[in-house]
Amino acid sequence: MLNTPASCASRQVKAFFDPATWTISYVVYDHGGGHCAIIDSVLDFDPKAGRTSTKSADELIAFVQAQRLSVQWILETHAHADHLSAAHYLRKKLGGKIAIGAAITDVQQVFKGIFNLEPEFHPDGSQFDHLFQPGEQFAIGDLRASALAVPGHTPACMAYQVDGAGEPAAVFVGDTLFMPDVGSARCDFPGGNAQALYKSVRSLLTLPANTRLYMCHDYPPEGRTAAWETTVAEQRAGNIHLRDGVSEQDFVAMRRQRDAGLAMPNLILPSVQVNIRAGALPPPDANGVAYLRLPLNLL
């Protein structure tokens, strides 16, 4: 337990939507002039030019500074396959600890082999400042928070529950769930498991019906604008893949059939290499340039 406050303050949530990757990042804080956590940040990346930029991250920084917030945590729900993390850049600019679930070491071990990374890369989680154990409690200023293990999309997925005084809990679910009309995330990445995802979602949906659930992505169907906040009750009633009454067997069969027809995410190869390093770029070669690796005919 990491300095969990005895009482809880009111919780504030600011969302930032990145249309290039359909990603939602969050700043969660207790009050202006207080403390915050940044969840699932985005480092902009142009794959055609091989260039990174920090426009999305700088928007987070501007908000944090305008609210006079002290960053305690830079949280990752998992090693994302669809966008690069700006965690390393944000820590340099704002401070705070970069944290992720302890099972990230399993993901690092797999991808060190896939990318044949340099011997100096150790798949021990040391690239992060803190590795959360399932159920571990921590504080964001005057807010109580806990890390909820939700494996399935990846073996290292964590959701973060943040409590606020006199208000429903907020849970930042990563890719464990999407909005009810979108359903659930794929489970065919290395270490993914549809049975595990089903159990993870059912555990989340045992939370009180008014619990607020915040998505990491939205891929809205035609005619709907992007959205990222829902409730346990809305998911139980209407999630097209995981509503009440859907059995584990039926979900696993649907997920396997659906995943078999999905293309790889556009940014999976660059993003995973960066995200298992807590948002840091690979070390530069002798010429001072950092390079990303592209395994051919492997995935």
Secondary structure as UniProt FT lines:
FT   STRAND          12..18
FT   TURN            19..22
FT   STRAND          23..29
FT   TURN            32..33
FT   STRAND          35..39
FT   STRAND          43..46
FT   TURN            47..50
FT   STRAND          51..53
FT   HELIX           55..66
FT   TURN            67..68
FT   STRAND          70..75
FT   HELIX           87..94
FT   STRAND          97..101
FT   TURN            102..103
FT   HELIX           104..115
FT   TURN            119..120
FT   TURN            126..127
FT   STRAND          130..132
FT   TURN            134..135
FT   STRAND          137..140
FT   TURN            141..142
FT   STRAND          143..149
FT   TURN            155..156
FT   STRAND          158..164
FT   TURN            165..166
FT   STRAND          167..172
FT   TURN            174..175
FT   TURN            180..182
FT   TURN            190..191
FT   HELIX           194..204
FT   TURN            205..206
FT   TURN            209..210
FT   STRAND          212..214
FT   TURN            222..223
FT   STRAND          229..231
FT   HELIX           232..238
FT   TURN            240..242
FT   TURN            244..245
FT   HELIX           248..260
FT   TURN            266..267
FT   HELIX           268..275
FT   TURN            276..279
FT   TURN            286..287
//
